[in-house]
């Protein structure tokens, strides 16, 4: 049986999946490290694949250095 994962998740679920604190996510959003969809002033939603891609890009090591 296939289970369908939600495309958009809330901060608490993202923090749980990444094993980090919700405050770390707040910092990443403030520094524009990861993308989010602002639903209201108190609610952001996150697409897990986009977040993972942004984190990989942000932490990419330049091999030419």
N, CA and C of each residue as an Amber inpcrd file, in Angstrom:
protein
   195
   0.8440000  -1.1850000   0.0000000   0.0000000   0.0000000   0.0000000
   0.8850000   1.2430000   0.0000000   0.6250000   2.1690000  -0.8990000
   1.3900000   3.3980000  -0.9930000   0.8010000   4.4430000  -0.0630000
   1.6850000   5.1330000   0.6490000   1.2390000   6.2480000   1.4660000
   1.6690000   7.5210000   0.7720000   0.7780000   8.4730000   0.7060000
   1.0650000   9.7420000   0.0430000   1.5130000  10.7410000   1.0920000
   2.7260000  11.2830000   0.8950000   3.2330000  12.3040000   1.8080000
   2.6690000  13.6540000   1.3990000   2.3850000  14.5000000   2.3540000
   1.9030000  15.8290000   2.0050000   3.0100000  16.6270000   1.3170000
   2.6150000  17.4000000   0.3220000   3.5750000  18.2170000  -0.4040000
   4.0750000  19.3570000   0.4730000   3.1810000  19.9770000   1.2010000
   3.5420000  21.0920000   2.0700000   3.3890000  20.6700000   3.5280000
   4.3840000  21.0240000   4.3230000   4.3500000  20.6680000   5.7410000
   4.6000000  21.9050000   6.5880000   4.2030000  21.8190000   7.8410000
   4.4110000  22.9240000   8.7730000   5.7970000  22.8450000   9.4010000
   6.1780000  23.9250000  10.0660000   7.5100000  24.0400000  10.6510000
   7.8080000  22.9180000  11.6420000   6.8570000  22.5660000  12.4690000
   7.0700000  21.5280000  13.4740000   7.4170000  20.1870000  12.8170000
   6.7030000  19.8510000  11.7510000   6.9720000  18.5960000  11.0330000
   8.3170000  18.6540000  10.3210000   8.6550000  19.7990000   9.7390000
   9.9540000  19.9510000   9.0710000  11.0830000  19.7890000  10.0830000
  10.9400000  20.3990000  11.2350000  11.9560000  20.2840000  12.2840000
  12.1240000  18.8320000  12.7160000  11.0270000  18.1360000  12.8470000
  11.0660000  16.7250000  13.2430000  11.7920000  15.8920000  12.1900000
  11.4680000  16.1190000  10.9170000  12.0960000  15.3490000   9.8390000
  13.5880000  15.6190000   9.7130000  14.0020000  16.8570000   9.9930000
  15.4160000  17.2160000   9.8730000  16.1860000  17.0530000  11.1860000
  15.4900000  16.7000000  12.2470000  16.0840000  16.5400000  13.5870000
  16.7760000  17.8180000  14.0450000  16.0580000  18.9200000  13.9130000
  16.5500000  20.2180000  14.3630000  15.4320000  20.9290000  15.1080000
  15.7380000  22.0680000  15.6950000  14.7120000  22.8060000  16.4280000
  13.9430000  23.7290000  15.4850000  12.7070000  24.0310000  15.8240000
  11.9420000  24.9940000  15.0230000  12.6150000  26.3630000  14.9530000
  13.3600000  26.7320000  15.9790000  14.0560000  28.0260000  15.9660000
  15.1590000  28.0570000  14.9150000  15.7750000  26.9080000  14.6480000
  16.7720000  26.8380000  13.5820000  16.1100000  27.1280000  12.2470000
  14.9330000  26.5860000  12.0460000  14.1910000  26.8460000  10.8150000
  13.8630000  28.3290000  10.7000000  13.4370000  28.9490000  11.7990000
  13.1590000  30.3890000  11.7890000  14.3900000  31.1790000  11.3450000
  15.5500000  30.7880000  11.8450000  16.7920000  31.4720000  11.4670000
  17.1180000  31.2960000   9.9970000  16.9360000  30.0780000   9.4940000
  17.1900000  29.8190000   8.0740000  16.2530000  30.6310000   7.1900000
  14.9920000  30.7250000   7.5820000  14.0280000  31.5010000   6.7990000
  14.4050000  32.9810000   6.8430000  14.7700000  33.4850000   8.0060000
  15.1530000  34.8930000   8.1380000  16.3740000  35.2240000   7.2770000
  17.3130000  34.2640000   7.1800000  18.5210000  34.4690000   6.3640000
  18.3310000  34.0260000   4.9180000  17.1170000  33.5930000   4.6020000
  16.7420000  33.1460000   3.2490000  17.5830000  31.9570000   2.7760000
  17.9110000  31.0710000   3.7020000  18.6280000  29.8400000   3.3670000
  17.6690000  28.8220000   2.7650000  16.4600000  28.7640000   3.3110000
  15.4560000  27.8150000   2.8080000  14.2020000  28.5760000   2.3730000
  13.5070000  28.0280000   1.3740000  12.2750000  28.6770000   0.9220000
  11.0740000  28.2930000   1.7840000  10.1160000  29.1950000   1.8410000
   8.8680000  28.8920000   2.5430000   7.7270000  29.6100000   1.8440000
   6.5290000  29.1660000   2.1310000   5.3270000  29.8110000   1.6240000
   4.6380000  30.4460000   2.8160000   4.5360000  31.7610000   2.7960000
   3.9280000  32.4860000   3.9030000   2.4110000  32.4580000   3.7410000
   1.7570000  31.7400000   4.6320000   0.3060000  31.6120000   4.5890000
  -0.3450000  32.7660000   5.3400000   0.2340000  33.1050000   6.4740000
  -0.2280000  34.2330000   7.2740000   0.9660000  34.7410000   8.0710000
   0.7440000  35.7270000   8.9110000   1.8590000  36.2700000   9.6930000
   2.4160000  35.2600000  10.6960000   1.6320000  34.2350000  11.0140000
   2.0700000  33.2390000  11.9970000   2.2800000  31.8480000  11.4100000
   2.0440000  31.6710000  10.1180000   2.1000000  30.3290000   9.5490000
   2.8600000  30.3070000   8.2300000   3.9360000  29.5380000   8.2020000
   4.6700000  29.2660000   6.9760000   4.5290000  27.7880000   6.6650000
   4.5080000  27.4590000   5.3830000   4.5140000  26.0760000   4.9510000
   5.7900000  25.8260000   4.1640000   6.2390000  24.5800000   4.1760000
   7.5190000  24.2240000   3.5660000   7.3360000  23.0130000   2.6670000
   7.9810000  23.0420000   1.5150000   8.0070000  21.8900000   0.6260000
   9.3290000  21.1730000   0.8920000   9.2630000  19.9610000   1.4090000
  10.4470000  19.2540000   1.8960000  11.5180000  19.1150000   0.8190000
  11.1370000  18.8010000  -0.4160000  12.1210000  18.6360000  -1.4880000
  12.8450000  19.9510000  -1.7840000  12.1230000  21.0660000  -1.7730000
  12.7310000  22.3750000  -2.0210000  13.6700000  22.7640000  -0.8800000
  13.2780000  22.4360000   0.3420000  14.1230000  22.7280000   1.4990000
  15.4140000  21.9180000   1.4320000  15.3000000  20.6240000   1.1290000
  16.4960000  19.7880000   1.0340000  17.4250000  20.2600000  -0.0780000
  16.8700000  20.6520000  -1.2100000  17.6820000  21.1580000  -2.3210000
  18.3910000  22.4540000  -1.9260000  17.6910000  23.3410000  -1.2250000
  18.2880000  24.6070000  -0.7910000  19.4090000  24.3670000   0.2120000
  19.2160000  23.4150000   1.1250000  20.2550000  23.1160000   2.1040000
  21.4870000  22.5100000   1.4290000  21.2750000  21.6370000   0.4480000
  22.4100000  21.0630000  -0.2880000  23.1780000  22.1560000  -1.0110000
  22.4560000  23.0720000  -1.6460000  23.0930000  24.1700000  -2.3740000
  23.8380000  25.0960000  -1.4130000  23.2290000  25.3880000  -0.2800000
  23.8210000  26.3110000   0.6960000  25.0920000  25.7330000   1.3100000
  25.1240000  24.4360000   1.5280000  26.2660000  23.7930000   2.1850000
  27.2210000  23.1350000   1.1980000  27.0770000  23.4680000  -0.0720000
  27.9390000  22.8950000  -1.1000000  29.3560000  23.4490000  -0.9280000
  30.3360000  22.5480000  -1.0160000  31.7320000  22.9340000  -0.8710000
  32.2910000  23.2000000  -2.2560000  32.9730000  24.3160000  -2.3980000
  33.5900000  24.6610000  -3.6700000  34.8880000  23.8930000  -3.8060000
  34.9470000  22.9800000  -4.7630000  36.1180000  22.1150000  -4.9500000
  37.3130000  22.8810000  -5.4800000  37.1070000  24.0650000  -6.0090000
  38.2200000  24.8380000  -6.5790000  39.0350000  25.5530000  -5.5060000
  38.5120000  25.6610000  -4.3040000  39.2130000  26.3840000  -3.2350000
  40.4150000  25.6450000  -2.7290000
